[in-house]
């Protein structure tokens, strides 16, 4: 351990545990990125989190907060300090009258559901997985698929955030509104979210049904009732057979009923499909045939006409989830729902080598994986709206997710060319990328054009973290204004190297150029400086927790 860190550990709250590992190797869920943090820290109490932040400030370190690492990008990579809140995961209180639940922010969604089940409650909506922490799901604008629901933060009533000066600030629609709007999609760049107050709903089952239909029927029903007939709707589009699986679900009081499944949906099918995808790495032209084979096994035919479907009744939480299968790249964008048919028609034409796509890239010899996931949400009536909400502000939002599998952690040969064309089309449709996914053709200038509230988010970010303790190269690349030769913030981490990892994906390394204390500054001067900054901020004073103020004054 760095001698400076050892010294400060003896000085700062020696009775408060500092649960750190020196040997952790971090990787994303999909193993697309790997990094080796200097320290991997798992605090269990608020006091331990405060000690981590205090030490990071004194030792000039950046902090990255990470949950399951489900984002396949480098947003969670660091060579500095990584904080994981898996052991800070308790339910604090449940109001049985209002169904309002307050929890520690490290709780995973599957753990939260287990706890809510004891109170016959549930989350009103979910994305495709339940491995994320509640803070991570909120902070990246996670969504499900329903025009009756928005992004997950729509149900958040209040947050508590520990800032870079070690103080905890409360925010909500009634208190510290600007901080609340910034923190609802924080991207980990404001501080450590330590507490979430959430509006739960009575627990429910869903009755679902799915069927294979021609893609033309999906487009024909688009403006009718495709997205409104049921509370939850999603579509998986198979571009080579020009068909789609349409999945719909409604809440029900019926008892649970498992569906009939084919061998393809079991363990054998999992490995068969994985091997077929691996073979297509070397013979990409096999992919259309593989797509047809998999769909025919599951639905009886591949054209969507007179195919067999399936149905069931599931617990609402489990029924909304999806098996992500294998390591994958996921490139998802949000566009206006009304632009869906045109977008799908043009992308289909490009992928199948047909006329009329208008996409200025050659698709010859390019073959992709299926399906392309099609989902919806509607946050247009939600107030207050997050500054970095990527959904359409004046109507329903369509999400197109171009998934590419990485069989046995090997990158598919098509991904760079495919994503270049896909992102070009999404931009032409006025799209915004999902913050937690892979995207490549995006600059901070494009982000500023697409997010009129970005200056407000940046203003709040600078007020609560002036030295950049929670900033990394990912944030600089996509969010911060580009100014040539502009110096980094004192604690901001800069990427120094990425190279192919021996186990697949990329090894990521970074550094904090100014992490060593300069001779004319003492640790005490840094504490004083941050104290003054907090006192000067009118926005923070109103939401400051008394316990946090007392702890800060006794450092």
RODORO-350576 format. One record per residue (C-alpha): residue in one letter; chain; x, z, y. Coordinates in steps of 0.25 Angstrom, whole numbers, plus 2048, in hexadecimal, padded with zeros to 3 digits. Layout:
! residues N
  badren  roba   c1   c3   c2
       A     A    X    Z    Y
...
//
This chain:
! residues 555
  badren  roba   c1   c3   c2
       X     A  800  800  800
       X     A  805  7FD  80E
       X     A  80C  809  814
       X     A  804  808  821
       X     A  7F7  809  818
       X     A  7FD  815  810
       X     A  800  81C  81D
       X     A  7F2  81A  823
       X     A  7EB  81E  816
       X     A  7F2  82C  818
       X     A  7ED  82D  826
       X     A  7DF  828  826
       X     A  7D4  831  81F
       X     A  7DD  835  813
       X     A  7D1  83C  80D
       X     A  7C9  82F  80D
       X     A  7CC  826  800
       X     A  7D3  818  802
       X     A  7CF  811  7F6
       X     A  7D8  805  7F6
       X     A  7DF  7FC  7EC
       X     A  7EC  7F4  7EE
       X     A  7EA  7EA  7E2
       X     A  7DD  7E4  7E4
       X     A  7DC  7D5  7E3
       X     A  7CF  7CF  7EA
       X     A  7C8  7C3  7E6
       X     A  7BB  7BD  7EA
       X     A  7B0  7BD  7DF
       X     A  7B3  7AE  7DC
       X     A  7C2  7B0  7DD
       X     A  7C3  7A6  7E8
       X     A  7CC  7AF  7F0
       X     A  7D5  7BA  7EC
       X     A  7DD  7C4  7F5
       X     A  7E5  7D1  7F4
       X     A  7E1  7DB  7FE
       X     A  7EB  7E6  802
       X     A  7E1  7F0  7FF
       X     A  7D4  7F0  7F8
       X     A  7CC  7FC  7FC
       X     A  7BF  801  7F6
       X     A  7B9  80C  7FF
       X     A  7AE  815  7FA
       X     A  7A9  81C  807
       X     A  7A8  819  816
       X     A  7B3  822  819
       X     A  7BC  81A  810
       X     A  7B8  80D  816
       X     A  7BB  813  824
       X     A  7C9  817  81F
       X     A  7CC  809  81A
       X     A  7C8  803  828
       X     A  7D0  80E  82F
       X     A  7DC  80B  826
       X     A  7DB  7FC  828
       X     A  7DB  7FD  837
       X     A  7E7  806  837
       X     A  7EF  7FE  82D
       X     A  7EA  7F0  833
       X     A  7E3  7EB  827
       X     A  7D7  7E1  826
       X     A  7CB  7E6  81D
       X     A  7C3  7DC  814
       X     A  7B6  7E2  80E
       X     A  7B3  7DB  801
       X     A  7A8  7DD  7F6
       X     A  7A7  7D4  7EA
       X     A  7AF  7C8  7F1
       X     A  7A4  7BF  7EE
       X     A  7A7  7B6  7FA
       X     A  7B0  7AB  7F4
       X     A  7B8  7A9  802
       X     A  7C4  7B1  807
       X     A  7BB  7BA  810
       X     A  7BF  7C6  808
       X     A  7CD  7C3  806
       X     A  7D8  7CC  80C
       X     A  7E6  7D1  80A
       X     A  7E3  7DE  812
       X     A  7D8  7E8  80E
       X     A  7CC  7E5  806
       X     A  7C1  7EF  806
       X     A  7B7  7EF  7FB
       X     A  7AA  7F8  7FC
       X     A  7A5  7F8  7EE
       X     A  7A6  807  7ED
       X     A  79F  808  7FA
       X     A  792  804  7F4
       X     A  787  80F  7F5
       X     A  779  80F  7FA
       X     A  778  818  806
       X     A  769  819  807
       X     A  75C  813  804
       X     A  74F  814  80C
       X     A  744  813  802
       X     A  73A  810  80D
       X     A  741  805  814
       X     A  749  800  808
       X     A  755  800  811
       X     A  762  803  80A
       X     A  770  807  810
       X     A  77C  805  807
       X     A  78B  805  808
       X     A  790  7F7  80A
       X     A  799  7F5  7FE
       X     A  78D  7F5  7F4
       X     A  78C  7E8  7EC
       X     A  77E  7E1  7EC
       X     A  77D  7E4  7DD
       X     A  77F  7F3  7DF
       X     A  776  7F3  7EB
       X     A  76B  7ED  7E2
       X     A  76D  7F7  7D7
       X     A  76C  802  7E1
       X     A  75F  7FC  7E8
       X     A  759  7FB  7DA
       X     A  758  80A  7DA
       X     A  74F  80A  7E6
       X     A  747  7FD  7E1
       X     A  74D  7F5  7ED
       X     A  755  7E8  7EE
       X     A  75C  7DF  7F7
       X     A  752  7D5  7FD
       X     A  75B  7C9  7FA
       X     A  769  7C6  7F3
       X     A  773  7BB  7F2
       X     A  778  7B5  7E5
       X     A  781  7C1  7E1
       X     A  780  7D0  7E2
       X     A  78F  7D4  7E1
       X     A  792  7D4  7F0
       X     A  792  7E1  7F8
       X     A  786  7E3  802
       X     A  790  7E2  80E
       X     A  796  7D5  808
       X     A  789  7CE  806
       X     A  784  7D2  814
       X     A  791  7CE  81B
       X     A  792  7C0  815
       X     A  783  7BC  818
       X     A  77F  7BC  809
       X     A  771  7B6  806
       X     A  768  7B3  7FB
       X     A  75E  7A8  7FA
       X     A  750  7AA  801
       X     A  74A  7A5  80E
       X     A  743  7B3  80E
       X     A  751  7BA  80F
       X     A  75D  7B8  818
       X     A  76C  7BC  815
       X     A  76E  7CA  80F
       X     A  771  7D1  81C
       X     A  763  7CE  820
       X     A  75F  7DB  819
       X     A  76A  7E4  820
       X     A  765  7EE  82A
       X     A  772  7F5  82D
       X     A  781  7F5  82B
       X     A  78C  7FF  82D
       X     A  79A  7F9  82F
       X     A  7A7  800  830
       X     A  7B0  7F9  83A
       X     A  7BF  7F7  83C
       X     A  7C0  804  844
       X     A  7BA  80C  838
       X     A  7AD  80F  83F
       X     A  7A0  80C  838
       X     A  795  804  840
       X     A  786  803  83D
       X     A  77F  7F6  841
       X     A  771  7F0  83F
       X     A  767  7E8  846
       X     A  764  7F5  84F
       X     A  773  7F9  851
       X     A  77F  7F1  854
       X     A  778  7E4  852
       X     A  784  7DB  854
       X     A  78C  7E2  84A
       X     A  780  7E2  840
       X     A  77F  7D3  842
       X     A  78E  7D1  840
       X     A  78E  7DA  834
       X     A  783  7D3  82D
       X     A  78C  7C8  82A
       X     A  79A  7CF  82C
       X     A  7A3  7C7  823
       X     A  7AB  7D4  822
       X     A  7B1  7D2  82F
       X     A  7AA  7DE  837
       X     A  7AE  7EA  82F
       X     A  7AA  7F1  822
       X     A  79B  7F1  820
       X     A  798  7FF  81A
       X     A  789  801  81A
       X     A  77D  7F7  818
       X     A  76F  7FB  81B
       X     A  766  7F1  814
       X     A  757  7EE  813
       X     A  754  7ED  804
       X     A  746  7E9  7FE
       X     A  73E  7EE  7F2
       X     A  744  7E9  7E5
       X     A  73E  7DC  7DF
       X     A  73F  7D2  7D3
       X     A  73F  7C3  7D5
       X     A  739  7B9  7CC
       X     A  741  7AC  7CD
       X     A  741  79E  7C7
       X     A  74B  793  7C8
       X     A  74A  784  7C4
       X     A  752  778  7C5
       X     A  74C  76D  7CE
       X     A  751  760  7D4
       X     A  758  762  7E1
       X     A  74E  759  7E8
       X     A  743  762  7E5
       X     A  74B  76D  7EC
       X     A  74C  765  7F8
       X     A  73D  761  7F8
       X     A  739  76F  7F8
       X     A  743  774  802
       X     A  73A  773  80E
       X     A  72E  778  806
       X     A  72F  785  7FE
       X     A  73C  784  7F7
       X     A  742  790  7FF
       X     A  736  798  802
       X     A  72D  798  7F6
       X     A  734  7A4  7F0
       X     A  73C  7AF  7F6
       X     A  749  7AB  7EF
       X     A  74D  79D  7ED
       X     A  75B  796  7EA
       X     A  75F  789  7E5
       X     A  76B  785  7DD
       X     A  76E  776  7DF
       X     A  775  76D  7D5
       X     A  77A  761  7DD
       X     A  77E  757  7D1
       X     A  770  758  7CA
       X     A  769  759  7D7
       X     A  761  765  7D2
       X     A  75F  774  7D6
       X     A  75C  781  7D0
       X     A  751  787  7D9
       X     A  750  796  7D8
       X     A  744  79E  7DE
       X     A  740  7AD  7DD
       X     A  735  7B6  7E2
       X     A  734  7C5  7E2
       X     A  72B  7CA  7D6
       X     A  726  7D7  7CF
       X     A  727  7D0  7C2
       X     A  730  7D7  7B7
       X     A  73E  7D1  7B5
       X     A  73F  7C5  7AC
       X     A  74C  7BE  7A8
       X     A  74D  7AF  7A8
       X     A  750  7A6  79C
       X     A  75F  7A1  79E
       X     A  767  796  797
       X     A  774  798  791
       X     A  77A  792  79E
       X     A  776  79E  7A6
       X     A  77D  7A7  79C
       X     A  78C  7AB  799
       X     A  78E  79E  791
       X     A  789  795  79C
       X     A  791  79D  7A6
       X     A  79E  799  79E
       X     A  79A  78B  79B
       X     A  797  788  7AA
       X     A  7A4  78E  7AE
       X     A  7AC  786  7A4
       X     A  7A4  779  7A9
       X     A  7A8  77C  7B7
       X     A  7B6  77E  7B4
       X     A  7B7  771  7AC
       X     A  7B1  76A  7B9
       X     A  7BD  76F  7C1
       X     A  7C5  764  7BA
       X     A  7BA  75A  7B8
       X     A  7B1  75C  7C4
       X     A  7A7  751  7C1
       X     A  7A2  759  7B6
       X     A  79A  762  7C0
       X     A  78E  75A  7C1
       X     A  78C  759  7B2
       X     A  78F  768  7B1
       X     A  784  76B  7BC
       X     A  77A  763  7B4
       X     A  77E  76A  7A7
       X     A  77C  778  7AC
       X     A  76F  775  7B2
       X     A  76A  76D  7A6
       X     A  76D  779  79D
       X     A  766  783  7A6
       X     A  75A  77B  7AB
       X     A  757  770  7A0
       X     A  75B  764  7A9
       X     A  763  761  7B5
       X     A  759  759  7BE
       X     A  750  765  7C2
       X     A  744  75E  7BC
       X     A  73C  766  7B1
       X     A  748  770  7B0
       X     A  746  77E  7AA
       X     A  747  789  7B3
       X     A  748  798  7B2
       X     A  741  7A5  7B8
       X     A  742  7B4  7B8
       X     A  73F  7C1  7BF
       X     A  74B  7C9  7C3
       X     A  74F  7D5  7CC
       X     A  750  7D0  7DA
       X     A  75E  7D3  7DC
       X     A  763  7CD  7CE
       X     A  75A  7C1  7D0
       X     A  760  7BC  7DD
       X     A  76E  7BC  7D8
       X     A  776  7B0  7D2
       X     A  781  7AF  7C8
       X     A  78D  7A9  7D0
       X     A  794  7A5  7C3
       X     A  7A2  7A2  7C6
       X     A  7AC  7A3  7D1
       X     A  7A8  799  7DC
       X     A  7A9  794  7EA
       X     A  79C  795  7F2
       X     A  79A  78D  7FF
       X     A  78D  791  805
       X     A  787  78D  812
       X     A  77A  790  81A
       X     A  772  785  820
       X     A  764  783  825
       X     A  75A  783  81A
       X     A  754  776  81F
       X     A  761  76E  81E
       X     A  762  771  80F
       X     A  75C  764  809
       X     A  765  75B  812
       X     A  771  764  80E
       X     A  76E  763  7FF
       X     A  76B  754  800
       X     A  778  751  807
       X     A  781  75A  7FE
       X     A  77B  755  7F1
       X     A  77E  747  7F6
       X     A  78C  74A  7F9
       X     A  78E  751  7EB
       X     A  788  746  7E4
       X     A  78F  73B  7EB
       X     A  783  735  7F1
       X     A  780  72F  7FF
       X     A  77B  737  80B
       X     A  782  744  80B
       X     A  789  742  818
       X     A  794  74B  813
       X     A  7A2  745  818
       X     A  7AA  749  80B
       X     A  7AC  742  7FE
       X     A  7A5  748  7F2
       X     A  7AB  73E  7E8
       X     A  7B0  746  7DC
       X     A  7AB  753  7E1
       X     A  7A3  75B  7D7
       X     A  79D  769  7DA
       X     A  797  775  7D3
       X     A  788  778  7D3
       X     A  77F  77E  7D8
       X     A  77F  77E  7E7
       X     A  777  78A  7EA
       X     A  76C  789  7F4
       X     A  766  796  7FB
       X     A  75E  79A  807
       X     A  75C  7A6  811
       X     A  756  7A8  81E
       X     A  75B  7B2  828
       X     A  756  7AB  834
       X     A  74C  7B7  837
       X     A  756  7C2  834
       X     A  75A  7CB  840
       X     A  764  7CF  843
       X     A  76C  7C2  83E
       X     A  77A  7C4  83A
       X     A  784  7BD  843
       X     A  78A  7B5  838
       X     A  77D  7B2  830
       X     A  780  7A4  82A
       X     A  771  7A1  828
       X     A  768  798  831
       X     A  763  7A1  83C
       X     A  756  799  83E
       X     A  751  796  830
       X     A  754  797  821
       X     A  762  795  81C
       X     A  767  78C  810
       X     A  773  790  809
       X     A  77B  785  801
       X     A  786  78B  7F8
       X     A  790  781  7F2
       X     A  795  789  7E6
       X     A  7A1  784  7DF
       X     A  7A6  78C  7D2
       X     A  7B4  78F  7D0
       X     A  7B4  78F  7C0
       X     A  7BF  799  7BB
       X     A  7C3  79C  7CA
       X     A  7C7  78D  7CC
       X     A  7C3  786  7D9
       X     A  7BB  779  7D7
       X     A  7C2  76D  7DB
       X     A  7B6  768  7E4
       X     A  7B5  774  7ED
       X     A  7BC  770  7FA
       X     A  7B6  762  7FB
       X     A  7A8  767  7F7
       X     A  7A8  773  801
       X     A  7AE  76A  80C
       X     A  7A2  761  80B
       X     A  798  76C  808
       X     A  79C  774  815
       X     A  79C  767  81D
       X     A  78D  765  819
       X     A  78A  773  81C
       X     A  790  773  82A
       X     A  788  766  82D
       X     A  77B  76E  829
       X     A  77F  779  832
       X     A  783  782  827
       X     A  78A  790  827
       X     A  793  794  81B
       X     A  790  7A1  814
       X     A  79A  7AB  818
       X     A  79D  7B0  80A
       X     A  7A0  7A2  804
       X     A  7AB  798  803
       X     A  7AB  78E  80F
       X     A  7B7  786  814
       X     A  7B3  77C  820
       X     A  7AF  787  82A
       X     A  7B6  78C  836
       X     A  7B4  797  840
       X     A  7B0  78C  84A
       X     A  7A5  788  840
       X     A  7A1  796  83E
       X     A  79F  798  84D
       X     A  797  78C  84E
       X     A  78D  790  843
       X     A  78C  79F  847
       X     A  788  7A1  855
       X     A  789  7B0  853
       X     A  797  7B0  84E
       X     A  79D  7B4  85C
       X     A  794  7C1  85B
       X     A  799  7C4  84D
       X     A  7A7  7C2  852
       X     A  7A5  7CB  85E
       X     A  79F  7D6  855
       X     A  7AB  7D4  84B
       X     A  7B5  7D5  856
       X     A  7AF  7E2  85B
       X     A  7AE  7E9  84E
       X     A  7BC  7E4  848
       X     A  7C5  7E0  854
       X     A  7D1  7E0  84B
       X     A  7CC  7D8  840
       X     A  7CD  7E2  835
       X     A  7C2  7DB  82D
       X     A  7C6  7CC  831
       X     A  7CD  7C2  828
       X     A  7D1  7B4  827
       X     A  7C3  7B0  822
       X     A  7BD  7B5  82F
       X     A  7C7  7AF  838
       X     A  7C5  7A2  831
       X     A  7B6  7A1  832
       X     A  7B1  7AB  83D
       X     A  7BB  7AE  848
       X     A  7BD  7A4  853
       X     A  7CA  79B  851
       X     A  7D4  79C  85C
       X     A  7E2  796  85A
       X     A  7ED  7A0  859
       X     A  7E3  7AC  85A
       X     A  7E9  7B8  854
       X     A  7E2  7C0  849
       X     A  7DB  7CD  84B
       X     A  7E5  7D9  848
       X     A  7DF  7DC  83A
       X     A  7DA  7CE  837
       X     A  7DF  7C8  82A
       X     A  7E4  7BA  829
       X     A  7E5  7B2  81C
       X     A  7F4  7AF  819
       X     A  7F3  7A8  80C
       X     A  7E9  7A2  801
       X     A  7EE  79C  7F4
       X     A  7E9  799  7E7
       X     A  7E6  7A5  7DE
       X     A  7EB  7A5  7D0
       X     A  7DD  7A9  7CB
       X     A  7D6  79F  7D3
       X     A  7D2  79F  7E2
       X     A  7DB  7A3  7EE
       X     A  7E4  7AE  7F0
       X     A  7E2  7B3  7FF
       X     A  7EC  7BB  807
       X     A  7EB  7C0  816
       X     A  7F2  7C8  820
       X     A  7EF  7D0  82C
       X     A  7FA  7CC  836
       X     A  7F9  7D8  83F
       X     A  7F7  7E3  834
       X     A  804  7EB  837
       X     A  802  7F5  843
       X     A  80A  7F2  84F
       X     A  814  7FC  854
       X     A  80D  7FF  861
       X     A  7FF  802  85A
       X     A  7FC  80F  852
       X     A  7F1  810  848
       X     A  7EA  81A  851
       X     A  7EA  80F  85C
       X     A  7E2  806  853
       X     A  7D8  811  850
       X     A  7D6  814  85F
       X     A  7D5  805  862
       X     A  7CA  803  858
       X     A  7C3  810  85D
       X     A  7C2  80B  86B
       X     A  7BD  7FD  866
       X     A  7B2  804  85F
       X     A  7AE  80D  86B
       X     A  7AE  801  874
       X     A  7A4  7FA  86B
       X     A  796  7FD  870
       X     A  790  7F5  864
       X     A  797  7FF  85A
       X     A  795  80C  861
       X     A  786  80C  85E
       X     A  788  80A  84F
       X     A  794  813  84C
       X     A  792  81D  841
       X     A  795  82B  845
       X     A  79C  82E  838
       X     A  7A5  822  83A
       X     A  7A8  826  848
       X     A  7AC  834  844
       X     A  7B6  82E  839
       X     A  7BC  824  843
       X     A  7BF  82F  84D
       X     A  7C6  838  842
       X     A  7D0  82D  83D
//
